[in-house]
Amino acid sequence: MIPLNKNRVFVVDDDEIIRESFVYIVNNSEKFIVVGSYGTAEDAIADVGKKKPDIILMDIKLPGMSGVEGTQKIKDQFPHIEIIIVSVHEDNDLVFNALRAGASGYITKSSNYLELISALEEIKRGGAPISSKIAKMVVQSFHLNPHSPLTKREKEVLVLISEGKTYTQISDQLFISKETAKSHIRNIYGKLQVNRKSEAIEHAHLNKLI
């Protein structure tokens, strides 16, 4: 029987060795347990409704349906499920396509045990885990747009969002209250006409806002 106090995780990767290593890492953590392990997005999608995962670790390059397409299909049907892309690929298009599809985070397969568990914990705290390499690449891809509707402070908050920071981390780093951080994020969403972090990051990337 699966412990009720543990968050349910799917692992989707066509490399059996990597998949089993992720399963081992997750199952040896205190807060998470794997309830499904799959080599294709199609197989994972077929079990989502039955096994009800809270989080999915999704490879981006899969046989058949890609991880990006699989992410989109799962988020369309089950928007509450958090999906973290775990990939060897670090190019702009793949990262932004994954975020556009609804992924809540993007980490590399070189992430160690602590980084993987930290990403899962970050998701449960409401953050958007992105490995340092990916965050740096995302931020460097942005170039300032002089017609940006965002204030200087909102741009600072948006950069921190793109780095996967939580409300608490944003407030601590900018020396503002948590409620002020939330207010800035609401203002950013309103000005950019988006509803979630991934859309805000994508909008900033496409329109060079920060």
C-alpha positions as CSV (number, residue, x, y, z in Angstrom):
1,M,0.0,0.0,0.0
2,I,1.3,3.5,-0.9
3,P,1.7,5.8,2.2
4,L,-0.8,8.6,2.2
5,N,1.7,11.1,3.4
6,K,3.9,10.7,0.3
7,N,3.6,12.6,-3.0
8,R,3.0,10.3,-5.9
9,V,5.5,10.5,-8.8
10,F,5.6,9.2,-12.4
11,V,9.0,8.6,-14.1
12,V,9.0,8.7,-17.9
13,D,12.3,8.0,-19.7
14,D,13.1,5.6,-22.5
15,D,16.5,4.8,-21.0
16,E,15.9,1.9,-18.6
17,I,19.1,2.6,-16.6
18,I,18.3,6.3,-16.1
19,R,14.6,5.5,-15.4
20,E,15.5,2.9,-12.7
21,S,18.0,5.2,-11.1
22,F,15.4,7.9,-10.8
23,V,12.9,5.4,-9.4
24,Y,15.5,4.3,-6.8
25,I,16.3,7.9,-5.8
26,V,12.7,8.9,-5.5
27,N,11.7,5.8,-3.5
28,N,14.5,6.4,-1.1
29,S,13.3,9.9,-0.2
30,E,11.1,10.8,2.7
31,K,8.3,12.6,0.9
32,F,8.0,11.0,-2.5
33,I,7.2,7.6,-4.0
34,V,7.1,6.4,-7.6
35,V,3.6,5.0,-8.5
36,G,4.4,4.6,-12.2
37,S,7.5,4.1,-14.4
38,Y,7.3,4.3,-18.2
39,G,9.4,4.2,-21.3
40,T,7.0,6.3,-23.4
41,A,4.7,9.2,-22.9
42,E,1.8,7.2,-24.4
43,D,2.0,4.6,-21.6
44,A,2.2,7.2,-18.9
45,I,-0.8,9.1,-20.3
46,A,-2.8,5.9,-20.3
47,D,-2.2,5.5,-16.5
48,V,-2.5,9.1,-15.3
49,G,-6.2,9.0,-14.6
50,K,-5.9,5.7,-12.7
51,K,-2.8,6.2,-10.7
52,K,-3.2,10.0,-10.1
53,P,0.4,11.2,-9.8
54,D,1.1,14.6,-8.2
55,I,4.4,15.1,-10.1
56,I,5.8,13.7,-13.3
57,L,9.5,13.5,-14.2
58,M,9.4,13.6,-18.0
59,D,12.2,13.0,-20.5
60,I,12.0,15.3,-23.5
61,K,13.3,12.9,-26.2
62,L,11.0,9.9,-26.2
63,P,10.1,7.3,-28.9
64,G,6.8,8.1,-30.4
65,M,5.2,11.1,-28.7
66,S,7.8,13.6,-27.4
67,G,8.0,14.7,-23.8
68,V,6.8,18.2,-24.9
69,E,3.7,16.8,-26.6
70,G,3.1,14.4,-23.7
71,T,3.4,17.3,-21.2
72,Q,0.8,19.3,-23.2
73,K,-1.7,16.4,-23.4
74,I,-1.4,15.7,-19.6
75,K,-1.7,19.4,-18.7
76,D,-4.7,19.8,-20.9
77,Q,-6.5,17.0,-19.1
78,F,-5.0,17.3,-15.6
79,P,-3.8,20.9,-15.1
80,H,-3.1,20.3,-11.4
81,I,-0.3,17.7,-12.1
82,E,3.2,19.3,-11.9
83,I,5.6,18.2,-14.6
84,I,9.4,18.5,-14.5
85,I,11.3,18.0,-17.7
86,V,14.5,16.0,-17.1
87,S,16.7,16.2,-20.2
88,V,20.3,16.1,-21.5
89,H,19.3,18.9,-23.9
90,E,20.0,22.5,-23.0
91,D,19.0,24.5,-26.1
92,N,16.6,27.5,-26.0
93,D,13.9,26.1,-28.2
94,L,13.5,22.9,-26.2
95,V,13.4,24.7,-22.9
96,F,10.8,27.2,-24.0
97,N,8.7,24.6,-25.9
98,A,8.6,22.6,-22.7
99,L,7.6,25.6,-20.5
100,R,5.0,26.6,-23.1
101,A,3.5,23.1,-23.0
102,G,3.0,23.6,-19.3
103,A,6.1,22.1,-17.6
104,S,6.7,23.6,-14.1
105,G,10.5,23.0,-14.2
106,Y,13.4,21.9,-16.3
107,I,16.5,20.2,-14.9
108,T,19.3,18.3,-16.6
109,K,20.0,14.6,-16.3
110,S,23.3,15.4,-14.8
111,S,21.5,16.6,-11.7
112,N,22.6,14.6,-8.7
113,Y,20.5,12.9,-6.0
114,L,20.1,16.1,-3.9
115,E,19.3,18.3,-6.9
116,L,16.6,15.9,-8.1
117,I,14.9,15.6,-4.7
118,S,15.3,19.4,-4.2
119,A,13.4,19.9,-7.5
120,L,10.6,17.8,-6.3
121,E,10.4,19.6,-3.0
122,E,10.6,23.0,-4.8
123,I,7.5,22.0,-6.9
124,K,5.6,21.2,-3.7
125,R,6.4,24.6,-2.3
126,G,5.0,26.3,-5.3
127,G,8.3,27.0,-7.0
128,A,9.5,26.3,-10.5
129,P,12.8,24.3,-10.3
130,I,15.2,25.1,-13.1
131,S,18.8,23.9,-13.0
132,S,21.4,26.7,-12.8
133,K,22.7,26.0,-16.3
134,I,19.1,26.3,-17.7
135,A,18.3,29.4,-15.6
136,K,21.5,31.2,-16.8
137,M,20.7,30.4,-20.4
138,V,17.1,31.6,-20.0
139,V,18.1,34.9,-18.4
140,Q,20.9,35.5,-21.0
141,S,18.4,35.0,-23.8
142,F,16.4,38.0,-22.6
143,H,17.4,41.4,-23.9
144,L,15.8,44.6,-22.6
145,N,12.8,45.9,-24.5
146,P,12.5,49.7,-24.0
147,H,8.8,49.5,-24.4
148,S,8.3,46.9,-21.6
149,P,5.1,47.5,-19.6
150,L,6.9,46.3,-16.5
151,T,8.5,48.4,-13.8
152,K,12.1,47.9,-12.7
153,R,11.0,46.0,-9.7
154,E,8.6,43.8,-11.7
155,K,11.5,43.0,-14.1
156,E,13.6,41.9,-11.1
157,V,10.8,39.7,-9.9
158,L,10.3,38.2,-13.3
159,V,14.0,37.3,-13.6
160,L,13.8,35.5,-10.2
161,I,10.6,33.7,-11.4
162,S,12.6,32.5,-14.4
163,E,15.2,31.2,-12.0
164,G,12.6,29.1,-10.2
165,K,12.5,31.1,-7.0
166,T,9.5,30.8,-4.7
167,Y,7.6,33.7,-3.2
168,T,9.6,33.4,0.0
169,Q,13.0,33.4,-1.8
170,I,11.9,36.4,-3.9
171,S,10.9,38.4,-0.9
172,D,14.1,37.5,0.9
173,Q,16.4,38.4,-2.0
174,L,14.6,41.7,-2.8
175,F,14.0,42.6,0.9
176,I,10.3,42.8,0.5
177,S,7.4,41.1,2.2
178,K,6.0,37.9,0.8
179,E,2.7,39.6,0.2
180,T,4.5,42.4,-1.8
181,A,6.2,39.7,-3.9
182,K,2.8,38.1,-4.6
183,S,1.4,41.5,-5.5
184,H,4.2,42.1,-8.0
185,I,3.7,38.7,-9.6
186,R,-0.1,39.4,-9.9
187,N,0.8,42.7,-11.6
188,I,3.2,41.0,-13.9
189,Y,0.6,38.4,-14.9
190,G,-2.0,41.1,-15.4
191,K,0.2,43.3,-17.6
192,L,1.4,40.4,-19.7
193,Q,-2.1,38.8,-19.8
194,V,-0.9,35.4,-18.6
195,N,-2.1,33.0,-15.9
196,R,1.0,31.1,-14.9
197,K,4.8,31.3,-14.5
198,S,5.6,29.3,-17.6
199,E,3.5,31.8,-19.7
200,A,5.2,34.8,-18.1
201,I,8.6,33.4,-18.8
202,E,7.7,32.6,-22.4
203,H,6.2,36.1,-22.9
204,A,9.3,37.7,-21.6
205,H,11.5,35.6,-23.9
206,L,9.5,36.3,-27.0
207,N,9.1,40.0,-26.2
208,K,12.5,40.7,-24.7
209,L,11.1,42.3,-21.6
210,I,13.9,41.6,-19.2
